[in-house]
C-alpha cells in the first residue's frame, strides 16, 4: 500500500459519505456528483442510470420527514483505476402519518460498488444496494432538534434540516 493508494481510498470514502449527505438533504446535485454520467444504480425497486435513480429518489424521499444514512464498515479494494467497495450502512427513515403519529423504518444495507477513476476523479460506475434487514416501529412524536452550535437557533428549537441551501447547519459550518 503506497501513498497514492491511501489517497485513492480516501477519495472513494469521501464519495460514499457525500452520497449519504446528498440523499439525506435531498441535494440531488450532490448525489449526481458521486456518479459517473453513464453509471448504473440498482436499489431494488429503482434500477437504471443516474437520471432514473435521481428521479426515483425525488419521488420516494419526500414522503419522509427525515432520513439519516449512517455509513459504517467500508472495504475498498484497488486495482489500478478501478476499485471495488463494500459499505455497510444503517438507513433511518422517519415518516409522519396523516393522524400525526409516525413510523421509523430502519434498513440494514450494504452498498456494493464499482468505482472508476476517470480524468483523475473517483466516482461510482456501478452500484447495487443490498437490503440485509428492515425494522419498522411506530413513533409517538415527530420532532427534530437543531444543534446547539447553530448560531441564532437555541438547542430547544425544533426543525427539519433540509437541503444544503436552507439548512442552518450548513450556514454555521460552511458559511452558505
C-alpha positions as CSV (number, residue, x, y, z in Angstrom):
1,X,0.0,0.0,0.0
2,X,1.5,3.3,-1.1
3,X,0.6,6.9,-0.6
4,X,-1.4,7.0,-3.9
5,X,-3.4,4.0,-2.8
6,X,-4.2,5.6,0.5
7,X,-5.3,8.9,-1.2
8,X,-7.5,6.9,-3.7
9,X,-9.2,5.1,-0.8
10,X,-9.8,8.3,1.0
11,X,-11.3,9.9,-2.2
12,X,-13.6,6.9,-2.6
13,X,-14.6,7.1,1.1
14,X,-15.4,10.8,0.6
15,X,-17.7,10.0,-2.3
16,X,-19.5,7.4,-0.2
17,X,-20.0,10.0,2.6
18,X,-21.1,12.7,0.1
19,X,-23.7,10.4,-1.3
20,X,-25.2,9.9,2.2
21,X,-25.3,13.7,2.8
22,X,-26.8,14.3,-0.6
23,X,-29.6,11.7,-0.1
24,X,-30.3,12.9,3.4
25,X,-30.5,16.5,2.4
26,X,-32.2,15.8,-0.9
27,X,-29.4,17.6,-2.6
28,X,-29.6,15.8,-5.9
29,X,-26.8,17.7,-7.5
30,X,-24.5,16.4,-4.7
31,X,-25.8,12.9,-5.3
32,X,-25.3,13.2,-9.0
33,X,-21.7,14.3,-8.4
34,X,-21.0,10.9,-6.8
35,X,-21.7,9.0,-10.0
36,X,-20.1,8.9,-13.5
37,X,-22.7,10.1,-16.0
38,X,-23.1,6.6,-17.5
39,X,-23.2,4.9,-14.1
40,X,-25.8,2.2,-13.3
41,X,-27.6,2.0,-9.9
42,X,-29.7,-0.9,-8.6
43,X,-31.6,0.0,-5.5
44,X,-34.0,-3.0,-5.9
45,X,-37.2,-1.2,-6.9
46,X,-35.2,1.6,-8.6
47,X,-32.9,0.4,-11.3
48,X,-31.2,2.3,-14.1
49,X,-28.9,5.1,-14.9
50,X,-28.2,8.1,-12.7
51,X,-31.1,10.1,-14.1
52,X,-33.5,7.3,-13.4
53,X,-32.2,6.8,-9.9
54,X,-32.4,10.5,-9.0
55,X,-35.9,10.8,-10.5
56,X,-36.9,7.8,-8.3
57,X,-35.3,9.3,-5.2
58,X,-37.0,12.7,-5.9
59,X,-40.3,10.8,-5.8
60,X,-39.6,8.5,-2.9
61,X,-37.7,10.6,-0.4
62,X,-40.2,13.5,0.2
63,X,-42.7,11.1,2.0
64,X,-40.2,11.1,4.9
65,X,-39.8,14.0,7.2
66,X,-36.2,12.9,7.8
67,X,-33.6,10.3,6.7
68,X,-30.2,9.6,8.1
69,X,-27.8,7.2,6.3
70,X,-25.0,6.2,8.7
71,X,-22.1,4.7,6.8
72,X,-20.2,2.1,8.7
73,X,-17.6,-0.6,7.7
74,X,-16.0,0.2,4.4
75,X,-13.8,-2.2,2.5
76,X,-12.1,-0.8,-0.6
77,X,-10.0,-2.9,-3.0
78,X,-8.0,-1.0,-5.6
79,X,-7.0,-2.4,-9.0
80,X,-5.4,0.5,-11.0
81,X,-8.2,2.9,-12.0
82,X,-10.9,0.6,-10.8
83,X,-12.0,-0.2,-7.2
84,X,-14.5,-2.4,-5.6
85,X,-16.1,-1.1,-2.4
86,X,-18.5,-2.7,0.0
87,X,-20.0,-0.4,2.6
88,X,-22.3,-1.4,5.5
89,X,-24.9,1.2,6.3
90,X,-27.9,1.7,8.5
91,X,-30.5,4.0,7.0
92,X,-33.2,5.6,9.2
93,X,-36.4,6.9,7.6
94,X,-38.9,8.8,9.6
95,X,-42.4,9.2,8.2
96,X,-45.2,11.4,9.7
97,X,-48.6,9.9,9.1
98,X,-51.8,11.9,8.4
99,X,-53.1,11.4,12.0
100,X,-49.9,13.0,13.4
101,X,-48.3,9.7,14.5
102,X,-45.3,8.5,12.8
103,X,-43.2,5.5,11.8
104,X,-39.5,4.8,11.8
105,X,-38.3,2.5,9.1
106,X,-34.7,1.3,9.6
107,X,-32.8,-0.6,7.0
108,X,-29.6,-2.5,7.2
109,X,-27.9,-2.0,3.8
110,X,-24.7,-3.0,2.0
111,X,-23.6,-0.8,-0.9
112,X,-21.7,-2.9,-3.4
113,X,-19.9,-0.5,-5.7
114,X,-17.5,-0.4,-8.6
115,X,-15.7,2.9,-8.7
116,X,-13.7,4.1,-11.6
117,X,-11.1,6.9,-11.7
118,X,-11.7,8.9,-14.9
119,X,-9.8,12.2,-15.6
120,X,-8.4,11.9,-12.1
121,X,-11.7,11.7,-10.3
122,X,-13.1,8.7,-8.5
123,X,-16.9,8.2,-8.9
124,X,-19.4,5.3,-8.7
125,X,-19.7,3.4,-12.1
126,X,-22.0,0.7,-10.8
127,X,-23.9,0.4,-7.5
128,X,-26.1,-2.3,-6.0
129,X,-27.8,-1.6,-2.7
130,X,-28.5,-4.8,-0.9
131,X,-31.1,-4.7,1.9
132,X,-30.0,-7.2,4.6
133,X,-32.7,-6.5,7.1
134,X,-35.5,-4.0,8.0
135,X,-37.3,-2.9,11.1
136,X,-40.4,-0.7,11.4
137,X,-41.8,0.8,14.5
138,X,-44.4,3.4,15.5
139,X,-43.3,6.8,16.9
140,X,-45.4,8.9,19.3
141,X,-44.0,12.3,18.5
142,X,-42.2,13.7,15.4
143,X,-39.6,16.3,16.2
144,X,-36.2,17.4,15.0
145,X,-33.6,19.1,17.2
146,X,-31.1,21.5,15.8
147,X,-27.5,21.5,17.0
148,X,-26.7,23.9,19.9
149,X,-23.8,25.0,17.8
150,X,-26.0,26.7,15.2
151,X,-25.9,30.4,15.8
152,X,-29.3,32.0,16.4
153,X,-31.0,28.7,16.9
154,X,-31.3,27.6,20.5
155,X,-30.9,23.9,21.3
156,X,-34.6,23.7,22.2
157,X,-35.7,24.7,18.7
158,X,-37.3,22.0,16.6
159,X,-36.9,22.0,12.9
160,X,-36.1,19.8,9.9
161,X,-32.8,20.1,8.3
162,X,-33.5,20.3,4.6
163,X,-31.4,20.9,1.5
164,X,-28.0,22.4,1.7
165,X,-29.2,25.9,0.8
166,X,-31.7,26.2,3.7
167,X,-30.2,24.2,6.5
168,X,-28.8,26.3,9.3
169,X,-26.1,23.6,9.9
170,X,-24.6,24.4,6.5
171,X,-24.6,28.1,7.2
172,X,-22.9,27.8,10.6
173,X,-20.3,25.3,9.5
174,X,-19.6,26.3,5.9
175,X,-20.7,29.8,5.5
176,X,-23.5,29.1,3.0
